[in-house]
Amino acid sequence: MSKIIGASAFLADIEVETLRTDAMQSFIKQETIFVDIVTDDGLRGRGYSYTIGTGGKAVLAMLNEHFVNLLVGEDSRDVERLWRKVYDSSRATSVGVITALAIASIDTALWDLRSKRNGEPLWKTAGGMSSRVPLYDTEGGWLHLSAEDLVAGALDSKARGLRGAKIKVGKPSAAEDADRIGAVRAAVGSEFDIMVDANQAFTAAEAIRRAAAFAPHDLAWFEEPLPAEDVDGHVRLARSTSIPIAVGESMYSLGHFREYLQRGAAGIVQVDVARIGGITPWLKTAHMAEAFNTAVCPHFLMELHVSLAAAVPNGAYVEHIPQLRAVTQSSFEICDGWAIAPVMPGLGIDWDDDAIDARRVV
């Protein structure tokens, strides 16, 4: 047995590294919710989840008032059972984002312990498919940037060996969006992936219209074109275009992903380990996508997703958005556009405790 003798949660604000805007919002800060778990065999696991500016204290309250006390005295090796225990205790608030983010911070701590106990990195413990996964860049594609800036950002990404770049869409006209995409395609050539992301800004009718305008530019995917609850709209859009439709960052349950896949509404799965409720359901979602012959390209959290995407056979891309450099002492290696999965036991994130404490809110 590896009995849990202590569990605690706290919140720290991590500043954004650059201005990040999309069609619906700006990334204000990363409210980072941490959970630390200590066991009687001398191990310490740390997990985390996040919001992009609001709701962090609500997640923390859920942890401190309801969840962390459920862990003390339990066997930390029983990861699946503990996920279910915590989830079942929250039936009044699930499925939902606050509950999912809270459970994710616990579950990632338990997987940190599991990997440390095994003496191996997370990508091995979670499946061990590959030690590396290709990267695409998002930092040069924000909506407020000019077309000239988008071109410069994509060319810089290509020069650094990254395999693709994402452009935010949602300008007032389809023509403006298409012109911006076209300028990037003309600059980078045909052997470089371009992804676009609407952040749920469109109606189904408008998304179908914009997909037609974007089609000549050979896009790798069209991300979050519609609100996540509009499954029917995604079905109509997917049937109308050859551009793969990417969804997942705003979905919080395995069942929601199942519905999209069964109905042919998703060509790329972008499951987010924090928003789905941790590594345990993330892996289930990834393997379900594999059964539908669908690639997984997780949303954000590159420092954690590099190991998870490397663990599964359908992990196709990791999104390059550095966000933890202020609170870590090192990052994963990037080689010729590939993210190399960390080799240290555990999650593979080299936390800087002093830097975290300096940003601690509660």
Secondary structure, 3 states (H helix, E strand, C coil): CCEEEEEEEEEEEEECCCCCECCCCECCEEEEEEEEEEECCCCEEEEEEEECCCCHHHHHHHHHHHHHHHCCCCECCCHHHHHHHHHHCCHHHCCCHHHHHHHHHHHHHHHHHHHHHHCCEHHHHCCCCCCEEEEEECCCCCCCCCHHHHHHHHHHHHHCCCCEEEEECCCCCHHHHHHHHHHHHHHHCCCCEEEEECCCCCCHHHHHHHHHHHHHHCCCEEECCCCCCCHHHHHHHHHHCCCCEEECCCCCCHHHHHHHHHCCCCCEECCCCCCCCCHHHHHHHHHHHHHCCCEECCCCCHHHHHHHHHHCCCECCEEECCCCHHHEEECCEEECCEEECCCCCECCCEECHHHHHHCECC
